[in-house]
Amino acid sequence: MTKYLYYPGCSLETNARAYYISLMAICEPLGLDLEEIHDWNCCGATEYVGISLTPAYALISRNLALAAKQANGTRTVVAPCSACYLNLAKADYYMRESPKLGEKVNKALAAGDLHYTPGSLDVRHLLDVIVHDVGLDAVRRAVVRPLSGLRVAPYLGCMVPRPDYEHRWSNPEYPNELDQVLKALGAEVIDFPLKTHCCGGHMTQIGPPVAYELIRRLIHAASEYQADLMATLCPMCQLNIDAYQGEMNHFFGTYYHMPILFFTQLMGLAFGKEPQELGIGKELVDSRLALARIGVEVPEAEAAPAPRRPRKAKEGLPMPRMPEEKELIR
């Protein structure tokens, strides 16, 4: 077993619980020993860096400082969530590139008796570790139920491959690492042209029409290539395409039905795990029809709930009130 420090992030304990469950299920077959960072905190997602730079990087770097204290022979931090991976990698990189920022961040960390020396840890995404450390041959050897006949669109989203500070990915615009893993599982992988395009992020709450168009483009492209489902490694991407697909259909008058699963769930299926061991059936866009193509039956009790009715504008999540122009100039 190869030991790594593991940063789960908030999503894997909430909306992306299936990602966590399926990751834990495939650790043993892959020989992964993930040691969770003690007392980790939120990485700040995508917003905090745009609000206040030093506190944002102090928030992120606290996790790196904790990981460094816990390292005990390993220096690799694995993050399955795209936003978490990017934030941790950015904090390490910018603290190296800007000693002034690093000094400010460490001054803030000192309040909690912590310190982080940039460059002392390697921040890596789970997919990177599986491809380059575990290896595709090991993935193939673990397969007992090939995904033969399942057409999959590999969708990474926009955050994982760029900016690629350590040049870990084959191509920042069109990486093939997820394709390779899915092919090793026996799936029929389509050459998906939008694999690194944005899912809309939090635009579902800020500007729903924009978000719906971004989601529609992705699903339309996958449908045009006759994909049975989309595979992702990003909790935000999975949430948007799964949870807002019904509202997108209502907005455009379309009838798309495109399941989106985490790539770890597909790995678990290929390794012989049962759907309920992998969190399959919890998604909103039912994946039963797609998985039936490879002889996988999702128990009725685990099937996805009926599609939600389209949400009215007044039912949207409460948003912070933006100050009026006259307030800004006081």
Secondary structure, DSSP 4 states (H G I P E B T S, - for coil): -EEEEE--TTGGGTTTHHHHHHHHHHHHHHTEEEEEPTT-----TTTHHHH-HHHHHHHHHHHHHHHHHH-TT--EEEE-SHHHHHHHHHHHHHHHH-HHHHHHHHHHHHTTT----TTSSEEEEHHHHIIIII-HHHHHHH-SS--TT-EEEEE--SSSSSS-TT--SS-SSS--HHHHHHHHTT-EE---TTTTS---TTHHHH-HHHHHHHHHHHHHHHHHTT-SEEEES-HHHHHHHHHTHHHHHHHHT------EEEHHHHHHHHTT--GGGTTTT-SSS--HHHHHTTT----GGGSPPPPPPPPPGGGSPP-PPPPPHHHHT-
